Amino acid sequence: MELGLVSHLRASWLSGKTRPMEYRVAQLEALGRFLDDKKQEILEATELDMGKELLDDLLEILLISTLWIILVVTAHHLWKC
């Protein structure tokens, strides 16, 4: 990683600025669509890498990730100050 990028990211973090909640929700929704669209490829790669059965992968990786995304997207309004 480039040193200038690290400095820029550190400065952004220290400034306390953050992206709007709408941006973060849109990113989570996009991640959910990605996981759904690439489900088979993710399962195959995980099985090849870790030797797990496809059903285990689906339950452990995709389902749990998707449930967390749904939870955050539907409950994010509770976290606004």
VENSUL-V364902 format. One record per helix or strand. SS is the DSSP state (h for helix, s for strand). FROM is the first residue (numbers start at 1). TO is the last residue. If there is no record, write none. Layout:
SS,FROM,TO
SS,FROM,TO
//
This chain:
h,3,15
h,21,37
h,39,50
h,54,79
//
